[in-house]
Amino acid sequence: MIQGPLNFASVPQHLGDEWQGEVSLADITQLDSAGLSLLLEMKRRAKARGVMLGFTQVPLAVQHLAEHFGISGILGLKQ
């Protein structure tokens, strides 16, 4: 689970985390392009380790921003 803002200021604290399975995004309170980049990096690192990673409980604002940047399919976000 990721909580609070996922933005330029908070992304560095998550860079060392290794995620797998299903990660809830329900408690994200703010997201910017740096936060979206982190989600992409999380997927990339999981794939490199050979593990599956998915996002659940994706807020509508996160879905819209990912769609705006054309990466909702890469992230596997479903409406």
mmCIF file of the N, C-alpha and C atoms, coordinates in Angstrom:
data_MODEL
# 
_entry.id   MODEL 
# 
loop_
_atom_site.group_PDB 
_atom_site.id 
_atom_site.type_symbol 
_atom_site.label_atom_id 
_atom_site.label_alt_id 
_atom_site.label_comp_id 
_atom_site.label_asym_id 
_atom_site.label_entity_id 
_atom_site.label_seq_id 
_atom_site.pdbx_PDB_ins_code 
_atom_site.Cartn_x 
_atom_site.Cartn_y 
_atom_site.Cartn_z 
_atom_site.occupancy 
_atom_site.B_iso_or_equiv 
_atom_site.pdbx_formal_charge 
_atom_site.auth_seq_id 
_atom_site.auth_comp_id 
_atom_site.auth_asym_id 
_atom_site.auth_atom_id 
_atom_site.pdbx_PDB_model_num 
ATOM 1   N N  . MET A 1 1  ? 0.842   -1.176  0.000   1.00 0.00 ? 1  MET A N  1 
ATOM 2   C CA . MET A 1 1  ? 0.000   0.000   0.000   1.00 0.00 ? 1  MET A CA 1 
ATOM 3   C C  . MET A 1 1  ? 0.893   1.247   0.000   1.00 0.00 ? 1  MET A C  1 
ATOM 4   N N  . ILE A 1 2  ? 0.488   2.205   -0.786  1.00 0.00 ? 2  ILE A N  1 
ATOM 5   C CA . ILE A 1 2  ? 1.161   3.498   -0.808  1.00 0.00 ? 2  ILE A CA 1 
ATOM 6   C C  . ILE A 1 2  ? 0.182   4.503   -0.227  1.00 0.00 ? 2  ILE A C  1 
ATOM 7   N N  . GLN A 1 3  ? 0.650   5.309   0.708   1.00 0.00 ? 3  GLN A N  1 
ATOM 8   C CA . GLN A 1 3  ? -0.237  6.264   1.375   1.00 0.00 ? 3  GLN A CA 1 
ATOM 9   C C  . GLN A 1 3  ? 0.264   7.687   1.190   1.00 0.00 ? 3  GLN A C  1 
ATOM 10  N N  . GLY A 1 4  ? -0.681  8.619   1.202   1.00 0.00 ? 4  GLY A N  1 
ATOM 11  C CA . GLY A 1 4  ? -0.350  10.032  1.139   1.00 0.00 ? 4  GLY A CA 1 
ATOM 12  C C  . GLY A 1 4  ? -0.014  10.476  -0.266  1.00 0.00 ? 4  GLY A C  1 
ATOM 13  N N  . PRO A 1 5  ? 0.713   11.575  -0.368  1.00 0.00 ? 5  PRO A N  1 
ATOM 14  C CA . PRO A 1 5  ? 1.060   12.091  -1.684  1.00 0.00 ? 5  PRO A CA 1 
ATOM 15  C C  . PRO A 1 5  ? 2.115   11.218  -2.362  1.00 0.00 ? 5  PRO A C  1 
ATOM 16  N N  . LEU A 1 6  ? 1.973   11.075  -3.652  1.00 0.00 ? 6  LEU A N  1 
ATOM 17  C CA . LEU A 1 6  ? 2.983   10.400  -4.463  1.00 0.00 ? 6  LEU A CA 1 
ATOM 18  C C  . LEU A 1 6  ? 3.412   11.421  -5.503  1.00 0.00 ? 6  LEU A C  1 
ATOM 19  N N  . ASN A 1 7  ? 4.387   12.227  -5.098  1.00 0.00 ? 7  ASN A N  1 
ATOM 20  C CA . ASN A 1 7  ? 4.805   13.351  -5.929  1.00 0.00 ? 7  ASN A CA 1 
ATOM 21  C C  . ASN A 1 7  ? 6.329   13.497  -5.880  1.00 0.00 ? 7  ASN A C  1 
ATOM 22  N N  . PHE A 1 8  ? 6.816   14.553  -6.498  1.00 0.00 ? 8  PHE A N  1 
ATOM 23  C CA . PHE A 1 8  ? 8.260   14.771  -6.610  1.00 0.00 ? 8  PHE A CA 1 
ATOM 24  C C  . PHE A 1 8  ? 8.956   14.710  -5.253  1.00 0.00 ? 8  PHE A C  1 
ATOM 25  N N  . ALA A 1 9  ? 8.329   15.232  -4.235  1.00 0.00 ? 9  ALA A N  1 
ATOM 26  C CA . ALA A 1 9  ? 8.945   15.267  -2.905  1.00 0.00 ? 9  ALA A CA 1 
ATOM 27  C C  . ALA A 1 9  ? 8.949   13.899  -2.221  1.00 0.00 ? 9  ALA A C  1 
ATOM 28  N N  . SER A 1 10 ? 7.923   13.083  -2.476  1.00 0.00 ? 10 SER A N  1 
ATOM 29  C CA . SER A 1 10 ? 7.802   11.816  -1.746  1.00 0.00 ? 10 SER A CA 1 
ATOM 30  C C  . SER A 1 10 ? 8.350   10.607  -2.488  1.00 0.00 ? 10 SER A C  1 
ATOM 31  N N  . VAL A 1 11 ? 8.539   10.716  -3.788  1.00 0.00 ? 11 VAL A N  1 
ATOM 32  C CA . VAL A 1 11 ? 8.995   9.563   -4.576  1.00 0.00 ? 11 VAL A CA 1 
ATOM 33  C C  . VAL A 1 11 ? 10.318  8.973   -4.074  1.00 0.00 ? 11 VAL A C  1 
ATOM 34  N N  . PRO A 1 12 ? 11.325  9.776   -3.720  1.00 0.00 ? 12 PRO A N  1 
ATOM 35  C CA . PRO A 1 12 ? 12.598  9.178   -3.295  1.00 0.00 ? 12 PRO A CA 1 
ATOM 36  C C  . PRO A 1 12 ? 12.489  8.176   -2.139  1.00 0.00 ? 12 PRO A C  1 
ATOM 37  N N  . GLN A 1 13 ? 11.539  8.370   -1.253  1.00 0.00 ? 13 GLN A N  1 
ATOM 38  C CA . GLN A 1 13 ? 11.421  7.448   -0.123  1.00 0.00 ? 13 GLN A CA 1 
ATOM 39  C C  . GLN A 1 13 ? 10.940  6.060   -0.556  1.00 0.00 ? 13 GLN A C  1 
ATOM 40  N N  . HIS A 1 14 ? 10.396  5.945   -1.765  1.00 0.00 ? 14 HIS A N  1 
ATOM 41  C CA . HIS A 1 14 ? 9.887   4.663   -2.253  1.00 0.00 ? 14 HIS A CA 1 
ATOM 42  C C  . HIS A 1 14 ? 10.825  3.970   -3.235  1.00 0.00 ? 14 HIS A C  1 
ATOM 43  N N  . LEU A 1 15 ? 11.896  4.616   -3.645  1.00 0.00 ? 15 LEU A N  1 
ATOM 44  C CA . LEU A 1 15 ? 12.741  4.066   -4.700  1.00 0.00 ? 15 LEU A CA 1 
ATOM 45  C C  . LEU A 1 15 ? 13.423  2.760   -4.322  1.00 0.00 ? 15 LEU A C  1 
ATOM 46  N N  . GLY A 1 16 ? 13.724  2.535   -3.079  1.00 0.00 ? 16 GLY A N  1 
ATOM 47  C CA . GLY A 1 16 ? 14.391  1.308   -2.679  1.00 0.00 ? 16 GLY A CA 1 
ATOM 48  C C  . GLY A 1 16 ? 13.447  0.161   -2.389  1.00 0.00 ? 16 GLY A C  1 
ATOM 49  N N  . ASP A 1 17 ? 12.155  0.411   -2.403  1.00 0.00 ? 17 ASP A N  1 
ATOM 50  C CA . ASP A 1 17 ? 11.177  -0.629  -2.080  1.00 0.00 ? 17 ASP A CA 1 
ATOM 51  C C  . ASP A 1 17 ? 11.072  -1.647  -3.214  1.00 0.00 ? 17 ASP A C  1 
ATOM 52  N N  . GLU A 1 18 ? 10.909  -2.907  -2.854  1.00 0.00 ? 18 GLU A N  1 
ATOM 53  C CA . GLU A 1 18 ? 10.655  -3.956  -3.837  1.00 0.00 ? 18 GLU A CA 1 
ATOM 54  C C  . GLU A 1 18 ? 9.216   -4.418  -3.677  1.00 0.00 ? 18 GLU A C  1 
ATOM 55  N N  . TRP A 1 19 ? 8.429   -4.204  -4.703  1.00 0.00 ? 19 TRP A N  1 
ATOM 56  C CA . TRP A 1 19 ? 7.008   -4.494  -4.648  1.00 0.00 ? 19 TRP A CA 1 
ATOM 57  C C  . TRP A 1 19 ? 6.703   -5.738  -5.465  1.00 0.00 ? 19 TRP A C  1 
ATOM 58  N N  . GLN A 1 20 ? 5.675   -6.449  -5.049  1.00 0.00 ? 20 GLN A N  1 
ATOM 59  C CA . GLN A 1 20 ? 5.172   -7.571  -5.838  1.00 0.00 ? 20 GLN A CA 1 
ATOM 60  C C  . GLN A 1 20 ? 3.729   -7.835  -5.447  1.00 0.00 ? 20 GLN A C  1 
ATOM 61  N N  . GLY A 1 21 ? 3.056   -8.595  -6.258  1.00 0.00 ? 21 GLY A N  1 
ATOM 62  C CA . GLY A 1 21 ? 1.651   -8.891  -5.978  1.00 0.00 ? 21 GLY A CA 1 
ATOM 63  C C  . GLY A 1 21 ? 0.758   -7.723  -6.333  1.00 0.00 ? 21 GLY A C  1 
ATOM 64  N N  . GLU A 1 22 ? -0.203  -7.469  -5.486  1.00 0.00 ? 22 GLU A N  1 
ATOM 65  C CA . GLU A 1 22 ? -1.170  -6.399  -5.704  1.00 0.00 ? 22 GLU A CA 1 
ATOM 66  C C  . GLU A 1 22 ? -0.897  -5.253  -4.732  1.00 0.00 ? 22 GLU A C  1 
ATOM 67  N N  . VAL A 1 23 ? -0.718  -4.061  -5.273  1.00 0.00 ? 23 VAL A N  1 
ATOM 68  C CA . VAL A 1 23 ? -0.455  -2.878  -4.458  1.00 0.00 ? 23 VAL A CA 1 
ATOM 69  C C  . VAL A 1 23 ? -1.665  -1.955  -4.544  1.00 0.00 ? 23 VAL A C  1 
ATOM 70  N N  . SER A 1 24 ? -2.235  -1.644  -3.401  1.00 0.00 ? 24 SER A N  1 
ATOM 71  C CA . SER A 1 24 ? -3.384  -0.747  -3.352  1.00 0.00 ? 24 SER A CA 1 
ATOM 72  C C  . SER A 1 24 ? -2.930  0.705   -3.492  1.00 0.00 ? 24 SER A C  1 
ATOM 73  N N  . LEU A 1 25 ? -3.633  1.423   -4.345  1.00 0.00 ? 25 LEU A N  1 
ATOM 74  C CA . LEU A 1 25 ? -3.379  2.857   -4.519  1.00 0.00 ? 25 LEU A CA 1 
ATOM 75  C C  . LEU A 1 25 ? -4.502  3.688   -3.901  1.00 0.00 ? 25 LEU A C  1 
ATOM 76  N N  . ALA A 1 26 ? -5.365  3.057   -3.129  1.00 0.00 ? 26 ALA A N  1 
ATOM 77  C CA . ALA A 1 26 ? -6.551  3.721   -2.584  1.00 0.00 ? 26 ALA A CA 1 
ATOM 78  C C  . ALA A 1 26 ? -6.218  4.914   -1.695  1.00 0.00 ? 26 ALA A C  1 
ATOM 79  N N  . ASP A 1 27 ? -5.075  4.887   -1.026  1.00 0.00 ? 27 ASP A N  1 
ATOM 80  C CA . ASP A 1 27 ? -4.747  5.942   -0.065  1.00 0.00 ? 27 ASP A CA 1 
ATOM 81  C C  . ASP A 1 27 ? -3.798  7.004   -0.616  1.00 0.00 ? 27 ASP A C  1 
ATOM 82  N N  . ILE A 1 28 ? -3.659  7.065   -1.937  1.00 0.00 ? 28 ILE A N  1 
ATOM 83  C CA . ILE A 1 28 ? -2.879  8.146   -2.541  1.00 0.00 ? 28 ILE A CA 1 
ATOM 84  C C  . ILE A 1 28 ? -3.718  9.413   -2.491  1.00 0.00 ? 28 ILE A C  1 
ATOM 85  N N  . THR A 1 29 ? -3.161  10.465  -1.908  1.00 0.00 ? 29 THR A N  1 
ATOM 86  C CA . THR A 1 29 ? -3.907  11.717  -1.773  1.00 0.00 ? 29 THR A CA 1 
ATOM 87  C C  . THR A 1 29 ? -3.554  12.735  -2.842  1.00 0.00 ? 29 THR A C  1 
ATOM 88  N N  . GLN A 1 30 ? -2.400  12.547  -3.488  1.00 0.00 ? 30 GLN A N  1 
ATOM 89  C CA . GLN A 1 30 ? -1.954  13.465  -4.540  1.00 0.00 ? 30 GLN A CA 1 
ATOM 90  C C  . GLN A 1 30 ? -1.013  12.695  -5.443  1.00 0.00 ? 30 GLN A C  1 
ATOM 91  N N  . LEU A 1 31 ? -1.061  12.973  -6.731  1.00 0.00 ? 31 LEU A N  1 
ATOM 92  C CA . LEU A 1 31 ? -0.181  12.307  -7.691  1.00 0.00 ? 31 LEU A CA 1 
ATOM 93  C C  . LEU A 1 31 ? 0.236   13.312  -8.745  1.00 0.00 ? 31 LEU A C  1 
ATOM 94  N N  . ASP A 1 32 ? 1.519   13.290  -9.093  1.00 0.00 ? 32 ASP A N  1 
ATOM 95  C CA . ASP A 1 32 ? 2.001   14.106  -10.201 1.00 0.00 ? 32 ASP A CA 1 
ATOM 96  C C  . ASP A 1 32 ? 2.789   13.209  -11.145 1.00 0.00 ? 32 ASP A C  1 
ATOM 97  N N  . SER A 1 33 ? 3.447   13.804  -12.140 1.00 0.00 ? 33 SER A N  1 
ATOM 98  C CA . SER A 1 33 ? 4.170   13.003  -13.127 1.00 0.00 ? 33 SER A CA 1 
ATOM 99  C C  . SER A 1 33 ? 5.305   12.203  -12.494 1.00 0.00 ? 33 SER A C  1 
ATOM 100 N N  . ALA A 1 34 ? 5.895   12.695  -11.421 1.00 0.00 ? 34 ALA A N  1 
ATOM 101 C CA . ALA A 1 34 ? 6.936   11.937  -10.724 1.00 0.00 ? 34 ALA A CA 1 
ATOM 102 C C  . ALA A 1 34 ? 6.334   10.687  -10.082 1.00 0.00 ? 34 ALA A C  1 
ATOM 103 N N  . GLY A 1 35 ? 5.135   10.808  -9.554  1.00 0.00 ? 35 GLY A N  1 
ATOM 104 C CA . GLY A 1 35 ? 4.451   9.656   -8.981  1.00 0.00 ? 35 GLY A CA 1 
ATOM 105 C C  . GLY A 1 35 ? 4.129   8.617   -10.037 1.00 0.00 ? 35 GLY A C  1 
ATOM 106 N N  . LEU A 1 36 ? 3.681   9.070   -11.208 1.00 0.00 ? 36 LEU A N  1 
ATOM 107 C CA . LEU A 1 36 ? 3.425   8.134   -12.305 1.00 0.00 ? 36 LEU A CA 1 
ATOM 108 C C  . LEU A 1 36 ? 4.713   7.456   -12.738 1.00 0.00 ? 36 LEU A C  1 
ATOM 109 N N  . SER A 1 37 ? 5.797   8.207   -12.772 1.00 0.00 ? 37 SER A N  1 
ATOM 110 C CA . SER A 1 37 ? 7.096   7.624   -13.131 1.00 0.00 ? 37 SER A CA 1 
ATOM 111 C C  . SER A 1 37 ? 7.495   6.547   -12.132 1.00 0.00 ? 37 SER A C  1 
ATOM 112 N N  . LEU A 1 38 ? 7.198   6.772   -10.861 1.00 0.00 ? 38 LEU A N  1 
ATOM 113 C CA . LEU A 1 38 ? 7.497   5.761   -9.851  1.00 0.00 ? 38 LEU A CA 1 
ATOM 114 C C  . LEU A 1 38 ? 6.693   4.489   -10.110 1.00 0.00 ? 38 LEU A C  1 
ATOM 115 N N  . LEU A 1 39 ? 5.423   4.630   -10.444 1.00 0.00 ? 39 LEU A N  1 
ATOM 116 C CA . LEU A 1 39 ? 4.616   3.448   -10.729 1.00 0.00 ? 39 LEU A CA 1 
ATOM 117 C C  . LEU A 1 39 ? 5.186   2.669   -11.909 1.00 0.00 ? 39 LEU A C  1 
ATOM 118 N N  . LEU A 1 40 ? 5.640   3.381   -12.939 1.00 0.00 ? 40 LEU A N  1 
ATOM 119 C CA . LEU A 1 40 ? 6.291   2.722   -14.077 1.00 0.00 ? 40 LEU A CA 1 
ATOM 120 C C  . LEU A 1 40 ? 7.570   2.009   -13.644 1.00 0.00 ? 40 LEU A C  1 
ATOM 121 N N  . GLU A 1 41 ? 8.361   2.654   -12.810 1.00 0.00 ? 41 GLU A N  1 
ATOM 122 C CA . GLU A 1 41 ? 9.603   2.061   -12.327 1.00 0.00 ? 41 GLU A CA 1 
ATOM 123 C C  . GLU A 1 41 ? 9.337   0.833   -11.469 1.00 0.00 ? 41 GLU A C  1 
ATOM 124 N N  . MET A 1 42 ? 8.289   0.889   -10.667 1.00 0.00 ? 42 MET A N  1 
ATOM 125 C CA . MET A 1 42 ? 7.912   -0.262  -9.856  1.00 0.00 ? 42 MET A CA 1 
ATOM 126 C C  . MET A 1 42 ? 7.597   -1.460  -10.748 1.00 0.00 ? 42 MET A C  1 
ATOM 127 N N  . LYS A 1 43 ? 6.836   -1.225  -11.830 1.00 0.00 ? 43 LYS A N  1 
ATOM 128 C CA . LYS A 1 43 ? 6.505   -2.296  -12.767 1.00 0.00 ? 43 LYS A CA 1 
ATOM 129 C C  . LYS A 1 43 ? 7.763   -2.825  -13.436 1.00 0.00 ? 43 LYS A C  1 
ATOM 130 N N  . ARG A 1 44 ? 8.654   -1.921  -13.849 1.00 0.00 ? 44 ARG A N  1 
ATOM 131 C CA . ARG A 1 44 ? 9.886   -2.332  -14.529 1.00 0.00 ? 44 ARG A CA 1 
ATOM 132 C C  . ARG A 1 44 ? 10.746  -3.203  -13.622 1.00 0.00 ? 44 ARG A C  1 
ATOM 133 N N  . ARG A 1 45 ? 10.914  -2.776  -12.382 1.00 0.00 ? 45 ARG A N  1 
ATOM 134 C CA . ARG A 1 45 ? 11.752  -3.533  -11.441 1.00 0.00 ? 45 ARG A CA 1 
ATOM 135 C C  . ARG A 1 45 ? 11.141  -4.896  -11.113 1.00 0.00 ? 45 ARG A C  1 
ATOM 136 N N  . ALA A 1 46 ? 9.834   -4.935  -10.969 1.00 0.00 ? 46 ALA A N  1 
ATOM 137 C CA . ALA A 1 46 ? 9.177   -6.215  -10.695 1.00 0.00 ? 46 ALA A CA 1 
ATOM 138 C C  . ALA A 1 46 ? 9.385   -7.172  -11.864 1.00 0.00 ? 46 ALA A C  1 
ATOM 139 N N  . LYS A 1 47 ? 9.211   -6.676  -13.070 1.00 0.00 ? 47 LYS A N  1 
ATOM 140 C CA . LYS A 1 47 ? 9.400   -7.505  -14.258 1.00 0.00 ? 47 LYS A CA 1 
ATOM 141 C C  . LYS A 1 47 ? 10.834  -8.012  -14.340 1.00 0.00 ? 47 LYS A C  1 
ATOM 142 N N  . ALA A 1 48 ? 11.795  -7.143  -14.027 1.00 0.00 ? 48 ALA A N  1 
ATOM 143 C CA . ALA A 1 48 ? 13.211  -7.541  -14.065 1.00 0.00 ? 48 ALA A CA 1 
ATOM 144 C C  . ALA A 1 48 ? 13.513  -8.639  -13.046 1.00 0.00 ? 48 ALA A C  1 
ATOM 145 N N  . ARG A 1 49 ? 12.775  -8.648  -11.932 1.00 0.00 ? 49 ARG A N  1 
ATOM 146 C CA . ARG A 1 49 ? 12.959  -9.687  -10.909 1.00 0.00 ? 49 ARG A CA 1 
ATOM 147 C C  . ARG A 1 49 ? 12.124  -10.922 -11.204 1.00 0.00 ? 49 ARG A C  1 
ATOM 148 N N  . GLY A 1 50 ? 11.295  -10.847 -12.243 1.00 0.00 ? 50 GLY A N  1 
ATOM 149 C CA . GLY A 1 50 ? 10.467  -11.981 -12.618 1.00 0.00 ? 50 GLY A CA 1 
ATOM 150 C C  . GLY A 1 50 ? 9.243   -12.173 -11.749 1.00 0.00 ? 50 GLY A C  1 
ATOM 151 N N  . VAL A 1 51 ? 8.771   -11.091 -11.141 1.00 0.00 ? 51 VAL A N  1 
ATOM 152 C CA . VAL A 1 51 ? 7.573   -11.177 -10.310 1.00 0.00 ? 51 VAL A CA 1 
ATOM 153 C C  . VAL A 1 51 ? 6.463   -10.314 -10.912 1.00 0.00 ? 51 VAL A C  1 
ATOM 154 N N  . MET A 1 52 ? 5.250   -10.668 -10.578 1.00 0.00 ? 52 MET A N  1 
ATOM 155 C CA . MET A 1 52 ? 4.099   -9.917  -11.060 1.00 0.00 ? 52 MET A CA 1 
ATOM 156 C C  . MET A 1 52 ? 3.802   -8.761  -10.109 1.00 0.00 ? 52 MET A C  1 
ATOM 157 N N  . LEU A 1 53 ? 3.361   -7.675  -10.678 1.00 0.00 ? 53 LEU A N  1 
ATOM 158 C CA . LEU A 1 53 ? 2.961   -6.514  -9.890  1.00 0.00 ? 53 LEU A CA 1 
ATOM 159 C C  . LEU A 1 53 ? 1.727   -5.908  -10.527 1.00 0.00 ? 53 LEU A C  1 
ATOM 160 N N  . GLY A 1 54 ? 0.717   -5.691  -9.723  1.00 0.00 ? 54 GLY A N  1 
ATOM 161 C CA . GLY A 1 54 ? -0.502  -5.059  -10.193 1.00 0.00 ? 54 GLY A CA 1 
ATOM 162 C C  . GLY A 1 54 ? -0.941  -3.985  -9.220  1.00 0.00 ? 54 GLY A C  1 
ATOM 163 N N  . PHE A 1 55 ? -1.764  -3.077  -9.701  1.00 0.00 ? 55 PHE A N  1 
ATOM 164 C CA . PHE A 1 55 ? -2.275  -1.996  -8.871  1.00 0.00 ? 55 PHE A CA 1 
ATOM 165 C C  . PHE A 1 55 ? -3.775  -2.170  -8.700  1.00 0.00 ? 55 PHE A C  1 
ATOM 166 N N  . THR A 1 56 ? -4.241  -2.059  -7.464  1.00 0.00 ? 56 THR A N  1 
ATOM 167 C CA . THR A 1 56 ? -5.659  -2.199  -7.171  1.00 0.00 ? 56 THR A CA 1 
ATOM 168 C C  . THR A 1 56 ? -6.179  -0.913  -6.548  1.00 0.00 ? 56 THR A C  1 
ATOM 169 N N  . GLN A 1 57 ? -7.488  -0.803  -6.494  1.00 0.00 ? 57 GLN A N  1 
ATOM 170 C CA . GLN A 1 57 ? -8.162  0.339   -5.883  1.00 0.00 ? 57 GLN A CA 1 
ATOM 171 C C  . GLN A 1 57 ? -7.560  1.659   -6.379  1.00 0.00 ? 57 GLN A C  1 
ATOM 172 N N  . VAL A 1 58 ? -7.480  1.758   -7.690  1.00 0.00 ? 58 VAL A N  1 
ATOM 173 C CA . VAL A 1 58 ? -6.867  2.922   -8.326  1.00 0.00 ? 58 VAL A CA 1 
ATOM 174 C C  . VAL A 1 58 ? -7.868  4.074   -8.344  1.00 0.00 ? 58 VAL A C  1 
ATOM 175 N N  . PRO A 1 59 ? -7.531  5.187   -7.687  1.00 0.00 ? 59 PRO A N  1 
ATOM 176 C CA . PRO A 1 59 ? -8.431  6.343   -7.697  1.00 0.00 ? 59 PRO A CA 1 
ATOM 177 C C  . PRO A 1 59 ? -8.665  6.861   -9.123  1.00 0.00 ? 59 PRO A C  1 
ATOM 178 N N  . LEU A 1 60 ? -9.828  7.397   -9.346  1.00 0.00 ? 60 LEU A N  1 
ATOM 179 C CA . LEU A 1 60 ? -10.184 7.912   -10.663 1.00 0.00 ? 60 LEU A CA 1 
ATOM 180 C C  . LEU A 1 60 ? -9.191  8.973   -11.142 1.00 0.00 ? 60 LEU A C  1 
ATOM 181 N N  . ALA A 1 61 ? -8.719  9.821   -10.252 1.00 0.00 ? 61 ALA A N  1 
ATOM 182 C CA . ALA A 1 61 ? -7.752  10.859  -10.636 1.00 0.00 ? 61 ALA A CA 1 
ATOM 183 C C  . ALA A 1 61 ? -6.454  10.244  -11.145 1.00 0.00 ? 61 ALA A C  1 
ATOM 184 N N  . VAL A 1 62 ? -6.028  9.147   -10.535 1.00 0.00 ? 62 VAL A N  1 
ATOM 185 C CA . VAL A 1 62 ? -4.816  8.453   -10.982 1.00 0.00 ? 62 VAL A CA 1 
ATOM 186 C C  . VAL A 1 62 ? -5.049  7.844   -12.364 1.00 0.00 ? 62 VAL A C  1 
ATOM 187 N N  . GLN A 1 63 ? -6.209  7.228   -12.541 1.00 0.00 ? 63 GLN A N  1 
ATOM 188 C CA . GLN A 1 63 ? -6.549  6.658   -13.846 1.00 0.00 ? 63 GLN A CA 1 
ATOM 189 C C  . GLN A 1 63 ? -6.552  7.725   -14.935 1.00 0.00 ? 63 GLN A C  1 
ATOM 190 N N  . HIS A 1 64 ? -7.152  8.859   -14.648 1.00 0.00 ? 64 HIS A N  1 
ATOM 191 C CA . HIS A 1 64 ? -7.231  9.936   -15.642 1.00 0.00 ? 64 HIS A CA 1 
ATOM 192 C C  . HIS A 1 64 ? -5.848  10.470  -16.002 1.00 0.00 ? 64 HIS A C  1 
ATOM 193 N N  . LEU A 1 65 ? -4.996  10.654  -15.010 1.00 0.00 ? 65 LEU A N  1 
ATOM 194 C CA . LEU A 1 65 ? -3.653  11.159  -15.290 1.00 0.00 ? 65 LEU A CA 1 
ATOM 195 C C  . LEU A 1 65 ? -2.864  10.148  -16.116 1.00 0.00 ? 65 LEU A C  1 
ATOM 196 N N  . ALA A 1 66 ? -2.978  8.869   -15.785 1.00 0.00 ? 66 ALA A N  1 
ATOM 197 C CA . ALA A 1 66 ? -2.281  7.826   -16.547 1.00 0.00 ? 66 ALA A CA 1 
ATOM 198 C C  . ALA A 1 66 ? -2.797  7.783   -17.988 1.00 0.00 ? 66 ALA A C  1 
ATOM 199 N N  . GLU A 1 67 ? -4.095  7.939   -18.158 1.00 0.00 ? 67 GLU A N  1 
ATOM 200 C CA . GLU A 1 67 ? -4.664  7.977   -19.502 1.00 0.00 ? 67 GLU A CA 1 
ATOM 201 C C  . GLU A 1 67 ? -4.169  9.196   -20.268 1.00 0.00 ? 67 GLU A C  1 
ATOM 202 N N  . HIS A 1 68 ? -4.103  10.331  -19.590 1.00 0.00 ? 68 HIS A N  1 
ATOM 203 C CA . HIS A 1 68 ? -3.618  11.558  -20.222 1.00 0.00 ? 68 HIS A CA 1 
ATOM 204 C C  . HIS A 1 68 ? -2.208  11.374  -20.777 1.00 0.00 ? 68 HIS A C  1 
ATOM 205 N N  . PHE A 1 69 ? -1.356  10.685  -20.029 1.00 0.00 ? 69 PHE A N  1 
ATOM 206 C CA . PHE A 1 69 ? 0.022   10.457  -20.464 1.00 0.00 ? 69 PHE A CA 1 
ATOM 207 C C  . PHE A 1 69 ? 0.167   9.207   -21.333 1.00 0.00 ? 69 PHE A C  1 
ATOM 208 N N  . GLY A 1 70 ? -0.921  8.489   -21.543 1.00 0.00 ? 70 GLY A N  1 
ATOM 209 C CA . GLY A 1 70 ? -0.910  7.327   -22.421 1.00 0.00 ? 70 GLY A CA 1 
ATOM 210 C C  . GLY A 1 70 ? -0.219  6.104   -21.840 1.00 0.00 ? 70 GLY A C  1 
ATOM 211 N N  . ILE A 1 71 ? -0.236  5.969   -20.511 1.00 0.00 ? 71 ILE A N  1 
ATOM 212 C CA . ILE A 1 71 ? 0.470   4.847   -19.898 1.00 0.00 ? 71 ILE A CA 1 
ATOM 213 C C  . ILE A 1 71 ? -0.440  3.936   -19.076 1.00 0.00 ? 71 ILE A C  1 
ATOM 214 N N  . SER A 1 72 ? -1.734  4.119   -19.156 1.00 0.00 ? 72 SER A N  1 
ATOM 215 C CA . SER A 1 72 ? -2.633  3.282   -18.344 1.00 0.00 ? 72 SER A CA 1 
ATOM 216 C C  . SER A 1 72 ? -2.510  1.810   -18.744 1.00 0.00 ? 72 SER A C  1 
ATOM 217 N N  . GLY A 1 73 ? -2.307  1.532   -20.026 1.00 0.00 ? 73 GLY A N  1 
ATOM 218 C CA . GLY A 1 73 ? -2.128  0.148   -20.461 1.00 0.00 ? 73 GLY A CA 1 
ATOM 219 C C  . GLY A 1 73 ? -0.832  -0.456  -19.943 1.00 0.00 ? 73 GLY A C  1 
ATOM 220 N N  . ILE A 1 74 ? 0.228   0.311   -19.958 1.00 0.00 ? 74 ILE A N  1 
ATOM 221 C CA . ILE A 1 74 ? 1.521   -0.159  -19.449 1.00 0.00 ? 74 ILE A CA 1 
ATOM 222 C C  . ILE A 1 74 ? 1.416   -0.477  -17.958 1.00 0.00 ? 74 ILE A C  1 
ATOM 223 N N  . LEU A 1 75 ? 0.710   0.379   -17.232 1.00 0.00 ? 75 LEU A N  1 
ATOM 224 C CA . LEU A 1 75 ? 0.542   0.176   -15.797 1.00 0.00 ? 75 LEU A CA 1 
ATOM 225 C C  . LEU A 1 75 ? -0.475  -0.914  -15.481 1.00 0.00 ? 75 LEU A C  1 
ATOM 226 N N  . GLY A 1 76 ? -1.276  -1.289  -16.469 1.00 0.00 ? 76 GLY A N  1 
ATOM 227 C CA . GLY A 1 76 ? -2.294  -2.296  -16.254 1.00 0.00 ? 76 GLY A CA 1 
ATOM 228 C C  . GLY A 1 76 ? -3.475  -1.790  -15.464 1.00 0.00 ? 76 GLY A C  1 
ATOM 229 N N  . LEU A 1 77 ? -3.773  -0.498  -15.585 1.00 0.00 ? 77 LEU A N  1 
ATOM 230 C CA . LEU A 1 77 ? -4.892  0.091   -14.864 1.00 0.00 ? 77 LEU A CA 1 
ATOM 231 C C  . LEU A 1 77 ? -6.173  -0.187  -15.614 1.00 0.00 ? 77 LEU A C  1 
ATOM 232 N N  . LYS A 1 78 ? -7.135  -0.683  -14.895 1.00 0.00 ? 78 LYS A N  1 
ATOM 233 C CA . LYS A 1 78 ? -8.440  -0.981  -15.489 1.00 0.00 ? 78 LYS A CA 1 
ATOM 234 C C  . LYS A 1 78 ? -9.474  -0.061  -14.874 1.00 0.00 ? 78 LYS A C  1 
ATOM 235 N N  . GLN A 1 79 ? -10.409 0.343   -15.683 1.00 0.00 ? 79 GLN A N  1 
ATOM 236 C CA . GLN A 1 79 ? -11.476 1.204   -15.185 1.00 0.00 ? 79 GLN A CA 1 
ATOM 237 C C  . GLN A 1 79 ? -12.593 0.384   -14.619 1.00 0.00 ? 79 GLN A C  1 
# 
